[in-house]
Amino acid sequence: MLETVILIVFAMIGLSLLLNIWRLLVGPSVPDRILALDTMYINSIALIILYGMSMGTALYYEAALLIAMLGFVSTVAVCKYLLRGDIIE
């Protein structure tokens, strides 16, 4: 039963990634695009963790943690660039 649920969740997260890509390309404003990119990071983390659960290994959890840290730092950097025009003062 767990394998079936994992496949269904893979499909749902894949659909949400496609909708995020659509919002990233069509988004009416820059903050919408930044939010779509941040949500794509979260969805990719969920996919990696789900893949790790299906394979039964803990290696993918470390990769998901790295992507989470990079996603946070990049979102902060892009927001700071949009507010001030430079990243490093």
C-alpha positions in Angstrom: 0.0 0.0 0.0 2.9 2.4 0.7 4.2 2.0 -2.8 0.9 3.0 -4.2 0.7 6.1 -2.0 4.3 7.0 -3.0 3.4 6.8 -6.7 0.3 9.0 -6.2 2.3 11.6 -4.2 5.0 11.6 -6.9 2.3 12.4 -9.5 0.9 15.2 -7.3 4.2 16.8 -6.6 5.1 16.5 -10.3 1.9 18.3 -11.2 2.6 21.1 -8.6 6.1 21.5 -10.2 4.5 21.9 -13.6 2.2 24.6 -12.2 5.1 26.3 -10.6 7.0 26.4 -13.9 3.9 27.9 -15.5 3.8 30.6 -12.8 7.5 31.2 -13.2 7.2 31.8 -16.9 3.9 33.7 -17.0 3.9 35.4 -13.6 2.6 38.9 -13.8 5.2 40.4 -11.5 8.7 39.7 -10.2 7.6 38.8 -6.7 5.3 36.2 -8.1 8.2 34.7 -10.0 10.4 34.7 -6.9 7.6 33.0 -4.9 7.2 30.4 -7.7 11.0 29.7 -7.6 10.9 29.3 -3.9 8.0 26.9 -4.1 9.8 24.9 -6.7 12.7 24.5 -4.2 10.3 23.2 -1.6 8.6 20.8 -4.1 12.0 19.5 -5.3 13.0 18.8 -1.7 9.7 16.9 -1.3 10.5 14.8 -4.4 14.0 14.0 -3.2 12.7 12.9 0.3 10.0 10.9 -1.3 12.5 9.2 -3.6 14.7 8.4 -0.6 11.7 6.9 1.2 10.9 4.7 -1.9 14.5 3.5 -2.2 14.9 3.1 1.6 18.2 5.0 1.9 19.1 8.1 4.0 21.5 9.5 1.5 18.8 11.5 -0.2 17.9 13.3 3.0 21.3 14.9 3.1 20.9 16.1 -0.5 17.5 17.5 0.4 19.0 19.4 3.3 21.6 20.9 1.0 19.0 22.0 -1.5 17.0 23.6 1.3 19.9 25.6 2.5 20.8 26.8 -1.0 17.2 27.6 -1.7 16.9 29.8 1.4 20.2 31.6 0.6 19.3 32.2 -3.0 15.8 33.5 -2.1 17.3 36.0 0.4 19.9 37.1 -2.1 17.4 37.7 -4.9 15.0 39.6 -2.6 17.9 41.8 -1.3 19.0 42.5 -4.9 15.5 43.6 -5.8 15.2 45.8 -2.8 18.6 47.5 -2.8 20.1 46.8 -6.2 23.2 45.0 -4.8 23.8 41.9 -2.8 26.9 42.8 -0.9 27.1 46.2 0.7 
